[in-house]
């Protein structure tokens, strides 16, 4: 409670404390669940008697500080783990493609687990064309991330076999339905069915860089947007079917469009459109303004 007491009890460390001109010091352990994780020093520019009430306040503050530091450390560890997990599931775009430029971004929106069902992919096809895929498995949790990883691998396998866009999505829908339909079998508890039934939206584009031809199949996903050479941006309506995993026999019609030189196609998940409190309509208007 005074410089004299400090100097008398700890003569070796007094020369380190003296230059700061403090008059009282409190040293408290930071303890969480019986484990000491560190220590907290509080120094005062005026004399403090450390009455029982003052000691109680300092002890309470030390306990709160220890819990806050533990939560902060756990949150940082969780963020690094989930962000690393998500990014490990996303591909690199690979080498440049003559006649076509491709760029991709993945930006976690923050809040809760930064891991979920959004993914994109670029797949070289046996025909020499390129498949561009973007999709979103329902949910933002580890379950969604796991399904996303498996669905992405399945889509890549179906595409690499040389199937057309409609056949790729049909097979992927049956694959996802088979993975998530176990809880809906006869005798399964109703709450399990509600918890485990998942679907996914997806947009699959087979691109021919030489001609600019795009064959597009869509499963409940937002339509692409086209930025024309003069800067005008418009949503490009395409035929579509149900989200993947809902109906194993769903059909996915194909729409063919052609990108002219200097035109750009944007495909994205609804998270980009609806971020910042926007709905689908106002979100598209915001994106159109930015692209233009």
C-alpha positions as CSV (number, residue, x, y, z in Angstrom):
1,X,0.0,0.0,0.0
2,X,3.1,2.3,0.0
3,X,6.5,2.6,-1.6
4,X,8.1,1.9,1.7
5,X,6.3,-1.5,2.0
6,X,7.2,-2.3,-1.6
7,X,10.9,-1.5,-1.1
8,X,11.0,-3.5,2.1
9,X,9.3,-6.6,0.8
10,X,10.7,-6.7,-2.7
11,X,14.1,-4.9,-2.7
12,X,15.2,-6.5,-6.0
13,X,12.3,-5.3,-8.1
14,X,11.9,-1.9,-6.4
15,X,14.4,-0.2,-8.8
16,X,12.1,-1.3,-11.7
17,X,9.0,0.1,-10.1
18,X,10.4,3.3,-8.6
19,X,10.7,5.3,-11.9
20,X,6.9,5.2,-12.5
21,X,6.1,7.3,-9.4
22,X,3.3,5.1,-8.1
23,X,2.2,4.9,-4.5
24,X,0.3,1.6,-4.2
25,X,0.2,-1.7,-6.1
26,X,-2.1,-4.7,-6.4
27,X,-1.1,-8.0,-7.9
28,X,-3.8,-10.5,-8.6
29,X,-3.9,-13.9,-10.2
30,X,-6.2,-14.4,-13.2
31,X,-7.9,-17.7,-12.5
32,X,-10.5,-19.5,-14.6
33,X,-11.9,-22.9,-13.7
34,X,-9.1,-23.4,-11.1
35,X,-6.3,-22.7,-13.6
36,X,-4.1,-19.6,-13.3
37,X,-3.7,-18.1,-16.7
38,X,-1.7,-15.1,-15.8
39,X,-1.5,-12.1,-13.4
40,X,-2.9,-8.6,-13.4
41,X,-1.0,-5.6,-11.8
42,X,-2.9,-2.5,-10.9
43,X,-0.8,0.5,-9.8
44,X,-2.1,3.7,-8.3
45,X,-0.8,7.3,-8.4
46,X,-2.2,7.8,-4.9
47,X,-2.1,5.8,-1.6
48,X,-4.6,3.0,-1.3
49,X,-5.3,1.3,2.0
50,X,-6.7,-1.9,0.5
51,X,-9.7,-2.2,2.8
52,X,-11.7,-5.4,2.6
53,X,-14.2,-3.7,0.3
54,X,-11.4,-2.5,-2.0
55,X,-9.8,-5.9,-2.1
56,X,-13.2,-7.4,-3.0
57,X,-13.6,-5.0,-5.9
58,X,-10.2,-5.8,-7.2
59,X,-10.7,-9.5,-6.9
60,X,-14.0,-9.3,-8.7
61,X,-12.4,-7.2,-11.5
62,X,-9.6,-9.8,-11.8
63,X,-12.1,-12.6,-12.1
64,X,-14.1,-10.8,-14.8
65,X,-10.8,-9.9,-16.7
66,X,-9.7,-13.6,-16.6
67,X,-13.1,-14.7,-18.0
68,X,-13.0,-12.0,-20.7
69,X,-9.5,-13.0,-21.8
70,X,-10.5,-16.7,-21.9
71,X,-13.5,-15.9,-24.1
72,X,-11.4,-13.7,-26.4
73,X,-8.8,-16.4,-26.8
74,X,-11.4,-19.0,-27.5
75,X,-13.2,-16.8,-30.1
76,X,-9.9,-16.1,-31.9
77,X,-9.0,-19.8,-32.0
78,X,-12.5,-20.6,-33.3
79,X,-12.3,-17.9,-35.9
80,X,-8.9,-19.1,-37.2
81,X,-10.1,-22.7,-37.2
82,X,-13.3,-22.0,-39.1
83,X,-11.8,-19.6,-41.5
84,X,-9.0,-22.0,-42.3
85,X,-11.5,-24.9,-42.7
86,X,-13.6,-22.9,-45.1
87,X,-10.7,-21.7,-47.2
88,X,-9.2,-25.2,-47.3
89,X,-12.4,-26.3,-49.0
90,X,-12.2,-23.6,-51.7
91,X,-10.2,-24.2,-54.8
92,X,-7.5,-22.1,-56.4
93,X,-8.5,-21.0,-59.9
94,X,-5.4,-22.5,-61.6
95,X,-3.6,-21.1,-64.7
96,X,-5.0,-18.4,-66.9
97,X,-7.4,-19.5,-69.7
98,X,-6.8,-18.2,-73.2
99,X,-9.7,-16.1,-74.2
100,X,-11.3,-15.8,-70.8
101,X,-10.5,-14.1,-67.5
102,X,-11.9,-15.6,-64.2
103,X,-11.7,-14.1,-60.8
104,X,-13.3,-15.3,-57.5
105,X,-13.7,-13.8,-54.0
106,X,-14.9,-15.4,-50.8
107,X,-15.6,-13.0,-48.0
108,X,-17.1,-14.2,-44.6
109,X,-19.8,-11.9,-43.4
110,X,-18.8,-12.2,-39.8
111,X,-20.9,-13.2,-36.8
112,X,-21.1,-16.7,-35.5
113,X,-19.1,-19.4,-37.2
114,X,-17.4,-18.1,-40.3
115,X,-17.9,-21.4,-42.0
116,X,-20.9,-22.6,-44.0
117,X,-22.2,-23.9,-47.2
118,X,-21.1,-21.3,-49.8
119,X,-18.6,-22.6,-52.4
120,X,-17.3,-22.0,-55.9
121,X,-15.2,-24.1,-58.3
122,X,-13.6,-24.0,-61.7
123,X,-13.4,-27.4,-63.4
124,X,-11.5,-28.3,-66.6
125,X,-13.7,-30.5,-68.8
126,X,-12.7,-33.4,-71.1
127,X,-14.0,-31.4,-74.1
128,X,-11.5,-28.6,-73.4
129,X,-14.2,-26.3,-72.1
130,X,-14.4,-24.9,-68.5
131,X,-17.1,-25.5,-65.9
132,X,-17.8,-22.6,-63.5
133,X,-19.8,-23.6,-60.4
134,X,-21.2,-21.6,-57.5
135,X,-23.6,-22.8,-54.8
136,X,-24.9,-22.5,-51.3
137,X,-25.8,-25.3,-49.0
138,X,-28.5,-24.3,-46.5
139,X,-27.1,-23.2,-43.1
140,X,-23.9,-21.7,-41.7
141,X,-22.5,-24.4,-39.5
142,X,-20.1,-27.3,-39.6
143,X,-22.8,-29.6,-40.9
144,X,-23.3,-27.3,-43.9
145,X,-19.6,-27.0,-44.5
146,X,-19.3,-30.8,-44.5
147,X,-22.1,-31.3,-47.0
148,X,-20.7,-28.5,-49.1
149,X,-17.3,-30.2,-49.3
150,X,-18.9,-33.5,-50.3
151,X,-21.3,-31.9,-52.8
152,X,-18.5,-30.0,-54.4
153,X,-16.4,-33.2,-54.9
154,X,-19.5,-34.9,-56.4
155,X,-20.1,-32.1,-58.8
156,X,-16.5,-32.1,-59.9
157,X,-16.6,-35.9,-60.5
158,X,-19.9,-35.7,-62.5
159,X,-18.5,-32.8,-64.6
160,X,-15.2,-34.5,-65.2
161,X,-17.1,-37.5,-66.6
162,X,-18.2,-35.3,-69.4
163,X,-21.9,-34.9,-68.5
164,X,-23.8,-31.9,-69.8
165,X,-24.9,-29.2,-67.3
166,X,-28.5,-30.5,-66.8
167,X,-27.2,-34.1,-66.1
168,X,-24.5,-32.8,-63.7
169,X,-27.2,-31.0,-61.6
170,X,-29.6,-33.9,-61.8
171,X,-27.0,-36.3,-60.5
172,X,-25.9,-33.8,-57.8
173,X,-29.5,-33.5,-56.6
174,X,-29.9,-37.2,-56.3
175,X,-26.5,-37.4,-54.4
176,X,-27.5,-34.7,-51.9
177,X,-31.0,-36.1,-51.5
178,X,-29.5,-39.5,-50.6
179,X,-27.2,-37.9,-48.1
180,X,-29.8,-35.9,-46.2
181,X,-32.9,-38.2,-46.7
182,X,-32.0,-40.7,-43.9
183,X,-33.8,-38.7,-41.2
184,X,-37.0,-38.6,-43.3
185,X,-37.3,-42.4,-43.6
186,X,-40.3,-44.1,-41.9
187,X,-39.8,-44.3,-38.2
188,X,-37.4,-41.4,-37.9
189,X,-38.2,-38.8,-35.3
190,X,-39.8,-35.7,-36.8
191,X,-37.4,-33.3,-35.1
192,X,-34.4,-35.2,-36.6
193,X,-35.9,-34.8,-40.0
194,X,-36.3,-31.0,-39.6
195,X,-32.7,-30.7,-38.3
196,X,-31.0,-32.8,-40.9
197,X,-32.9,-32.2,-44.1
198,X,-30.7,-29.8,-46.2
199,X,-30.9,-28.5,-49.7
200,X,-28.5,-26.5,-51.9
201,X,-28.8,-23.9,-54.6
202,X,-26.4,-24.1,-57.4
203,X,-25.5,-22.4,-60.7
204,X,-23.5,-24.5,-63.2
205,X,-21.9,-22.9,-66.3
206,X,-20.1,-24.7,-69.1
207,X,-18.0,-22.1,-70.9
208,X,-16.3,-22.3,-74.2
209,X,-13.6,-19.7,-74.1
210,X,-13.0,-19.8,-77.9
211,X,-16.6,-18.8,-78.8
212,X,-17.9,-17.1,-75.6
213,X,-20.8,-19.7,-75.5
214,X,-22.1,-20.4,-72.0
215,X,-24.5,-23.3,-71.3
216,X,-26.1,-22.6,-67.9
217,X,-28.1,-24.8,-65.6
218,X,-29.6,-23.4,-62.5
219,X,-31.0,-25.0,-59.3
220,X,-32.8,-22.4,-57.2
221,X,-29.9,-20.0,-57.4
222,X,-29.9,-16.3,-58.3
223,X,-29.6,-15.5,-62.0
224,X,-26.3,-14.3,-63.4
225,X,-25.7,-10.6,-64.2
226,X,-24.1,-9.4,-67.4
227,X,-22.0,-6.3,-67.7
228,X,-22.0,-5.3,-71.4
229,X,-19.1,-3.7,-73.2
230,X,-20.7,-0.2,-72.8
231,X,-21.0,-0.6,-69.0
232,X,-24.7,-1.4,-68.9
233,X,-25.6,-4.1,-66.4
234,X,-28.6,-6.4,-66.6
235,X,-29.8,-9.6,-64.9
236,X,-29.9,-12.5,-67.3
237,X,-32.9,-14.7,-66.7
238,X,-32.2,-18.4,-67.2
239,X,-34.3,-21.5,-66.9
240,X,-34.0,-23.3,-63.6
241,X,-35.2,-26.1,-61.4
242,X,-35.6,-26.8,-57.7
243,X,-32.7,-26.5,-55.3
244,X,-30.5,-29.6,-55.1
245,X,-31.6,-32.3,-52.7
246,X,-35.3,-31.6,-52.6
247,X,-36.5,-33.8,-55.5
248,X,-34.2,-36.6,-56.7
249,X,-36.1,-36.6,-60.1
250,X,-36.0,-32.9,-60.7
251,X,-35.1,-31.6,-64.2
252,X,-32.7,-28.8,-64.8
253,X,-33.1,-27.2,-68.3
254,X,-30.1,-25.5,-69.9
255,X,-30.0,-21.9,-71.2
256,X,-27.4,-20.9,-73.8
257,X,-26.1,-17.4,-74.0
258,X,-23.0,-15.9,-75.6
259,X,-20.6,-13.4,-74.0
260,X,-19.4,-10.9,-76.6
261,X,-15.8,-9.6,-76.3
262,X,-15.5,-7.1,-73.4
263,X,-18.6,-8.5,-71.6
264,X,-18.4,-9.8,-68.0
265,X,-20.7,-12.2,-66.2
266,X,-21.1,-12.1,-62.4
267,X,-22.4,-15.1,-60.5
268,X,-22.8,-14.9,-56.8
269,X,-24.6,-16.4,-53.8
270,X,-27.6,-14.6,-52.2
271,X,-25.3,-13.6,-49.3
272,X,-23.7,-11.0,-51.5
273,X,-27.1,-9.7,-52.7
274,X,-28.8,-9.5,-49.3
275,X,-25.9,-8.3,-47.2
276,X,-26.3,-5.0,-45.3
277,X,-30.0,-5.5,-44.7
278,X,-31.0,-5.6,-48.4
279,X,-33.6,-7.9,-50.0
280,X,-33.1,-9.5,-53.4
281,X,-34.5,-6.5,-55.3
282,X,-32.7,-3.7,-53.5
283,X,-29.5,-5.9,-53.3
284,X,-29.5,-6.4,-57.1
285,X,-29.9,-2.6,-57.6
286,X,-26.9,-2.0,-55.3
287,X,-24.8,-4.6,-57.3
288,X,-25.9,-3.1,-60.6
289,X,-24.8,0.4,-59.5
290,X,-21.4,-1.0,-58.4
291,X,-20.9,-3.0,-61.6
292,X,-21.8,-0.1,-63.8
